Amino acid sequence: MAEINNSVAKVSLEKLSATRKKYEEEAKKRLSRDASSKYLPLTDAEESRIRSLGDDPWVDHEKLNQRSSPIKENSTHRFFILGAGFGGLQFAVRLIEQKLATADEIRILDSAGGFGGTWYWNRYPGLHCDLESYIYLPLLEETGYVPSQKYATGAEVRGQAERIAAKWNLADSTQFRSEVKRVEWDENSKLWNITFTENRGPSSSPVERRFRSQYVYLAAGGLTQPQVPRIPGLSSFSGSLFHTARWNYKVSGGSQDDQTLTGLSDKRVAVIGTAATAIGVIPEIAKYAKKLYVVQRTPANVKPRNQRITDPEEFRASVASTSGWQRERQLNWNRFVTNSAKPGEKNLVADGWTTMPAYSALLGSPSHGIVDPSPDNLEKHVTAFHELDLPTMEAVRARVETLVEDPKTSAKLKPWYPSWCKRPTFSDTYLQTFNKPSVELVDTDGQGPSQITEKGIVVGGKEYEVDVIVFSTGYQLSTTRAASPSAKSKITVVGRNGQSLDEKWLANGVTTLHGYLTSDFPNLFFTGTSQATATGNNTFMLGFIAHHVAFIISEAFSKLGPQSRPIIEATKAGEEAHAKEVLRRAPFFSTLAGCTPSYFNGHGDAAAIKSEELRLKRARGSIWSEGARSYIDYLEQWRNKGTLDGLSITPANSPQIRSNL
């Protein structure tokens, strides 16, 4: 096994053993729950009150009803993109920049009332990006925008999405407030038939329409289906309920631009959940609420944010001083996060992510090569990561002890799991909030609330009476790496021979070429991490995927001619060859065994898999174990080779489709 780059002192074996035992005990408490059955996606709720928590509070139906629909009944388009967040926008920009399409030849569809993806929906108080805005906000060089802070507010991030749409004239090509129901391949026309429903507001009936497209790009992100715990009595609560993904400023007072939450000044509030969203919102609620209960199942790993205002002159001189600066800064950040920076390399971002080398246990690292799957070697592999991580997490726990005054509260706020088991959080105010006399931590010892009553919540047999319950409980995610690309948006995608993507994944496990296309689904592309790569900076990877897919389409036209109608799909041999490359790297992620529940392990469901067949299927969905840069290089070599191995490119029988507007 390769040496792990570690600048910290060696820890004692006794300390390491005791800590790992503590980690196992804490994880076991939480893994004993049947996690997947404990959460309810809002869209699946039977009670209208709970289901309505997922309604769009930001949409301007009157304004949107006055515009002409970008997608007409039975129209035909060249490119269809599902998702108006940064994944869909970056692909549209890549198509336009490479002259594969004009804005008029592209149609984008989203269930939201505007651009931004998860940044459209999330507008809760205290919302900031937890990555440096200089590397997270895409296309900064192209738009010329200078972020106002090192960590941008949610409104500023959403503003960049709107800026991109405006610069590349995508607004008139985008269908908002709409949900795709079915995407089905027509072998005769060699086109995709798409059925969707447009929500025109409470005073109008929904409208169902059908259209066709030559290419389909599924760019819906993972944070699209808000969920709440399946707590008995959920709908019996007499006070106000809402989810952070649909913040209710009518209850709290204020707005995203004016976060004076005066509506809470006489209220007792319970926030259920303490992950990344809660870390931002809890300090803001605590400024105004008469009483705040923070209901915790698992403590967060909270590191300093160290926010600062951007000096535009300094930014242009030291950050954006050369062409290509953003990509290089992104790659530099990624090298540190995957523990693969060269000796003496300058840490350009110098944030909490880049000082957490063992997080590479989740993202992969080129420092290890292919990990030998023998039991003895896997144990050495896992132990080495724990040894690397212990000083990091000891510092996190020591910071809790320093900042939180009450010893009992401090002890309950300490995270007992490795850094790679849950997404880290960053705040300069969260821990200090528990020093306020109006704030009380309600620790559930890994179990969550047992009941919601008319008056409040019940934890450990005690009822806490409250006026407002805020769910900061995340999303239904397909990051178990077993769900198909269509599962993110709960749509049905049917390819050649009448087989759906869900059916193909269920039968075979994840089956792709490069993670972005699959056989028997011609001219269909999708974003994701399964059989591909992941990094904490999702917008960077979405830009890379857009570049790779646009290259494939461009090469198809180069091969068959500019007026051709290329039919592009993965070959079955190509898929299996790629799966083998992923599978032989999968033992690296033995580091995830025993992790406390999070969306990285399907909220603990992965630990319950006993069947060897199911374990193998799951392993097929692993990410590239050598990190994002290694995978980027791997696909760059594939592109440079020029033979398009694993692809089938054939001409259709009719001329190139142009949009029928």
N, C-alpha and C positions, 0 to 999 in steps of 0.2 A: 504494500500500500504506500502511495506517495506521501511524503511529509506534508503536514498541514502548515500553511504559513501562519505562524502564531507569534505575536510579539509580546504576549503576556507571560508571566512567570508560571511555571508548572504548579498545579494544585496538588494537594495531598490526596492519596488514594482513599484515605479514611473519609475526608471531607466529600470527595466525589461520590463515594459509595452511599454515604448518608443522604446526600442531596438527591441522588437518583431514586433511592427508596422513598423519599418524601414525594418526589414527582409521581412515582407509581401509585402511591396511596391516594393522592389527590385526583389523578386521572381515573382511578377505579371508581371513585364516588360518582363521577360524571358519566363514565362509560356504562354504568349499570342501568342508565335510562335508555329506553328505546327512542333515540333522538329524533328520527325522521317522523315518528308518529306524534311527537310532542309539539310540532309546529304546524300552523294552518296558514297557507297562502291566502291573502285577503280575497283574491278572486274566487277561491273555492268555498268561502264561507256561505253557509245556508242562511244565516240571519242577515237581513238587509242592513242592520246597523253596523255589523262588523264588515260586511262586504263594502259598504260605502266609505270605509276608512281608506280605501284605495282610489277613491274618485280624484279627479284632477282639480285641485283648488286654484290653479293658476291660469287655466285656459280662458281665453276671451272668445266665447262662442259667437257673439254678435259680430265681431270683426272677421273671424274666419268664415262665417256663413256668407259674408258679402263678397268674398273672393271666388273666382272661378276655380273649380276643382282641377288640380293638375293631372288627375288620372280620370279619363272619361271611360264610360262603359264601352267594352270591346275594343279599346285602343291597343296599339302595339308599340312597344318601346324596345330600345336596344339594350339598355342596362336598367335593372331594378335592384335597388339597395334597400334592405330592411334595416332600419335604424338610423336616426338622425343625430346620433352622438358622435364622438370623435372617431370611432371606427368607420362608420359610414361616410362621414365627411372627408376623412383622409383618403378613402378609396375614390370618392368622386373627384377630388382634387387631382389624384394621380392619373385618373382616366383623362381628365381635361388637359393636364400638363403634358401627357404623352400623346395627345391628339388621337386618342382612341375613341373619344366621344366629345360632343359639345354638351353644355349644360342642358340644352333642349332635348338631347337624346338620353338623358338620365332621369329616372324617377326614383325618389326617395320616399319611404313611408315610415311613419312612426305613430305610436299610440299617444304620444304627448302632444301638447298644444304648441310646441316650439322646439328649437334646436337645443342640444346639450346632453341628451341621454340622461344619465343619472344626475347630472348637474342641473338639468331642467327640473327634475322632481324634487331634489333635496334642496331646501331653502331654510333649514332650521337655524336657530340662533347659534352663533359660534362656529358656523361651518367654514372650514379652511381646507385647502389641499394639504395632505400630510407629506407630500414630496415638494422639493424645491420647484417653484413655478417656472424657473428658467429651463428646467428639463422636462417638466410635465406638460405645460401648455404647448400644444403642437404648432408647428409652422410659424414660430416667432420671427424667424428670419424673413420668411415670405410676406408676412403681414406687417412687419416693422414695429410690432407692439412691444412695449417695455412694461413688464409686470410691476405693479406698484409696491409689492412686498415680496420678500423671499418666499413666503407661503401665502398664496393668493386666497382671497375669500371666495366663497362659492359663487357669488354674483360675478366676480371678475373672471372666474373660469368659464362660466356660462357665456359671458360676454365674448370670450375668445371664439367659442363655437359660433356665435352669431356673426362675429367679424369674418370668420372663414366663409360662412355661407354667403355673406354679402360680397366679399371680394371675388368669389368664383360664380356669382349669380345663381345660387342654388335655391333661393327661396321660392321662386315660381315653379320649381321642379319638385317641390316637397309636399307630400300629402300628410297633413297632421290629423290627429284625433282618430286614427284608423288602426284597425287590428286585422292582420292577415289571418284567414281561417285555413286556407288550403293553397298549396303550391304543387302543381302536378305537371309532369312532363308529357308532352304530346309527341309521340314518335312520328306521326305523319307530318306535322308542320315543323317539327324540330324546334319547338318553342315551349316555354313554360306558361301554363295557364294559372293565373293567380286570382283568388277570390278574397275580397276584404270587405269589412264593414266600417263605415264612417259614422262616428258619433257626432251628431249635429247639435247636441245640447238638450236640456230638459224640455224645451218647447217644440222640439222637432223629433220625428221618428228617425231611427238609424237607417242608413242607406247602404244596401249591399251592391257591390259592383264587381265586375270581372274585367281583366285585361290580360295581355300577353307580353312576354319579354324574352329576348334571346338569351340574355345572361342574368343570373340571379346571384346576389351577394348577401349572405346573411351576416349582419353586423350588429345584431342585438347583443348588448352586454349581459353580464351575469347579474347585475343589480337591477332587475326589472320586476321582480315579484315579491313585494313586501310581505312579511309573515309575522304572525303573532303566536305566542305560546297557546297550546290547547289547554287552557286553565279552566276547570269547572267554574261555571257562573260568570263567564266572560261577559255575556250580554246583559247580566242583571245589574251591573253597576249603574247607579243613578246619576253619577257625575259625568264629566266630559272625558271622552276617550279619543286619542289619536295616535298615529304612528309618526315617527320622526321623518319618514320619507314623504309625508304629506302634512307638514307642519300646519297647525291651525292657529293662525294669528288672530282670528276672531275670538278665540278663548284666551290666548296669552297676552294680547295686545301687541302693538308694534308691527313691524314688517321686516322683510329681509334687509331693507335699507336703513331702517330705524328700529334697532333691536332693544327698545325700551319696553320691557314686558310688564307694563303696569297692570294688565289684567290678572296677573298672578299675585298681586301684592296682598290680597286677603285670602289666598288660596293655600291649601295643603296639597302638595304635588308628590306623586310617586313616579319615578322613572325606573322602568324595568329594563335591565340590560346595562352592561358596562364595557362594551367594545368601543371601537373607534368613534362612532357617532356620539355616544354618550359622553366620551371624554371631552368633546367640544361643547355639547349642549348643557351639561350639568353646571359648569361654572356660571353660565348665563342665567339659567333658571334661579340659581342660588342668590343672585343679586337682587331678586324681586320677590320670590315666594315667601309666604309667611312661614311655611315649613316644607322642607324637601326631604323625602325618603329616597335613597338610592338603593334599589333592590339588585343585589349582586349574586350571580351564580358562580362566576369565575373572575378573579381579579385581573385587571388589565396590566400588560407590560407597558409602563408609562416612562418614556424618556423625555428629556428636555427638547423643546421646539427651538428656542432661541430665535424668535421672530425678529425681523428688522425691516425697515423701510428701504426701498431701492433708491439709490442715488443714480439718476439717469446718466450723468456724465461718467461716474465710476463704472456703471454697467457697460456702457459702450467702450470704455477704455480697457477694462480688465475681464469682462465676460464675453461680450459680443464684438470682439476686436478683429476677428478674421472670418472669412467665408467658411461655412461649415462648422461654426463654433458649437451650435446646439447639438449636433450629432456627436461630436467629439466629447462634449461634456456629458452627454447621456452614456456614451460608452465608457468613459472614465468612471462615472458613478457605478455602472454595472460591474466593472472590474473589481471595485472595492467591495461591492455587495456580494459578489461571488468569490471573494477571498482570492483573487487572482491578479491583483495589482503587481506590477513589477517593482523590485526593490528600488526605493528612492523616488517612485512615481508620486507626483503631487496629487493630493486629494482635492479636486477642484470644488466639490460641493461641500465636503466636510460637515455632514449632518449625522443624525442618529443612526440612519441606515448604514452608512459607510463605516461605522465604528462597531459593527455587530457581525464579525466575520463568520460566526457559526450559523447565521441565517442562510448561508449557502447550503446547509443541509436540506433546505426546502427547495431552493432555486436551482441547485446543481452548481458544480465547480469543475473547471478543467484541471484542478490540482491533483485529481485522483485517477484519471483515466477510467478504464472499465474495472469496476469493483468485483473481485472474486467472490462468488456467492456461497462459498463454503461457510458453515456456521461459525467456526472459529474466527475467520476473517471478518465476517459481518459484525461480530461482537467487538472486534478491535476497531472496526470502522466507526461503529456507533459510539464506543467509549472515547475515541479520539475527538469526536465532535462535542461530547459532553465536557471533556477536559478543556477544549477550546472555549466553550460557552460559559463555563462556570463563573469566571471573573466578571463577564458581562452581566449576568443575571444577579450575581451577588451585589454588584454596584446598583442595579435597579432596585433591589430590595433595601439596600442601605439608604437609597434616596427617599424611599417611602418613610423609613424610620426617622430620617432627618426632618422631613417636611410636615409629617402628620403628628400633631402634638399628643393625642390620646394613644397610649400604648396598645389598648385593645383594638381600636380602630386601625391603627397602623399594622398590627399583625394580620388582620383580615384583608388588608389591601395589598399584601405582598403576593406576587405571582409565583406559584410553585410549578413551573414547567419550563422546558427549554425555550430559548428565544424563537426557534423555528416552528413551534407548535401553534402559535396564534400570531396574527398580524400585529406588529408593534404599534403603539400609539405614541403621540408626541404632544405634550402640553406644558406650559409654564404656569398653569393655574389650577389644574384639576385636583391634584393631591392637597393643595392648600385649602381648597374649598371645604374639606372635612373639618377644618378648624373653626368654621362658623357654627355658632350655637344653634342655628336654625336648620342645619344639615345633619342628617342621621343616616349612617350606613346600616342597611338591613341585609346582612349576609345570610344566604340560604344554604351555605355549606354544600354547594354544588347541585342543589335539587330544584331551585326555582320556587315561586309561590305555589302553595297547594290549592288555593281557592281565591276567587274574586267574589265579593259579596255586594250587596246593594250599597254599602257604605265604604268599602275599601278592599284591601288585599289581606290575605292570611298567609303568614310565614311562621313555621314552627309552632302552630297552634295559636298564635297571637294575631289579632286583627288590628290593622293599621288603617284608621279612618282618614280618607283623603277626598278632595274635591275633583282632582284631575289625575288621570293615569296616562302617562306617555310611554308608548312602547318603542324602545330602542333595541329591537330584536332582529334586525337584519332582514335577509332575503332568502327565499327558496333558491338554492344554487345548484348548478349541475357540476360542481367541482369535484364530485366523486369520480369524475373522469369516466363514467360509465354511460352518462346520458348523451343522447345524440345532439347535434348542433341545433336541431329544431326545437329541442326541449326548453331552451332558454326562453323562447317566446310562446311556448305552448301552441305551436302550429303543426299542421300535418304537411309533410313534404313527401310526395310520392314520385319515385323515379321510374325508370324503365321496368317493364314487367310487373307493374303494380305494387312493388314493394316500397314501404315507407322507410325513411331514415331510422325511425325508432325500431322498426322490425329488423333492419339490417344490423343495427348496433346490438340489439337483444340477442340475435342469433350468433353473431360473430365477435362481439366486442368492438372496440373502436377500430375502424378500418378506413385509413386515409392514405393519401400520398402527401407527405410533408405536413399533415395536420390540417390542410385547407381545401381538399377536394377528394372525391370518392367515386369509385366505379359505379356504373349504372345510374348516375345522376349527372348527365351531361350539362356542361356550362353552368354548373352550380358550384359556388365557392363559399367558404365560411371562415369566420375568425374563431379562435379558441387556443387552448394550451395543450390539449390532449394530442399525443404523438408530435408535439411541436416543442415550444419552449415558453418559459414564463419569466417575468421579472417584476419587481414591485412597481415599476413604472409602466403601467398598461398602455398609455398613449404612445409611448415609444415603440412597443411591440405591435400595436395596431398600425402604426405607420410602416413598419417593416413588412407586415402581412400584405398591406395594400400595395407596396412596391413589388413584392414577389408575385402576387396574383396578376398585377398589371403587366409584369414582364411575360408571364405565361401567355396571356391573351395577345400581347404584342407579337410574340414569337409565332403564335398560330397564324396571325394575319401575314406576317413576313413569309411564312412557309407556303401559304395557300393563295396569297394575293390580297390587296386592299379591298377588293370588291367581293371577296369570298364570304361565306358564312361558316366559319370554323366550328366544328363540334369538338369540344375539349372535355376529356375525362381521364381519370386515372385508370391504368390497367390493373387487373387483379394481381398480376405478377409484381408490378411496381408497389402496390399496397403491401403485399406480404414481405417484400424485401425491406420496405421501410419499417414495417412492424418489427422485423427481426432486429434492426438497428436499435430501435427503441427498447425492445425487450432485453437485449443483452446489456443495456445500461441500467435497467430498472433496479437491480440490487442496491444501487447507491442509496435509494430512498428507504432502505431499511431503517433509516434514522427516524421515520415517521411512526414506526410501531410504538404503541403505548402513549401516543400524544393525547392530551386532553381534548375533548370535542371542540371542533372548530369547522369552518367551511373547507379547510384543507383536507379533512378526512371524512367529509359528509356528516359532520356533527357526531362522529363516533361510529357511524354505521359500518365503516370499513373494517373495524376490529371484529365485527360480528360475522364476517364472511368465513365460513369453514370449508366450503367445497373447493377442491383444488382447481376444478374447471372454472369456477367463478373468480378465483384468485388470479388465474392466468388471464382471463378476460379483462380484469381490472388492470393488471400489469401492462396490457397492451395500450392502455390509455395513459401511461406515464409520460412525463415530460422528458426532454433531453437532459441527461444527467450531468452534462459538462457545462451547463450554463448557457445563457442567451448568446453571448458573443461566439461561442463555439458553434452554436446552431446557425447563427447568421453566416459564419464562414463556411459551414457545411453546405448551405443552400447557395451561397455565392459560387462555390466550386462547381456545384451542379449546373448553375446558369452558365458559367464560363466554359464548361465542357461542350455545350452547344448541341448535345444529342437528345436532350429532353427525355432522359431515361424515365420510364414509368408513366409516360403520357401517351394517350391516343389522340391524334388530331386528324380529323377527317372532314371533307367538305359536305355541306348540306346540298340539296338538289336545287334550291332556289336562290336568287340573288340576295345580297346583303340587306338585312332589315333596316329600315329607317323609321324613326318615330312617326306614328300616325297620331297627330295631336287632335 
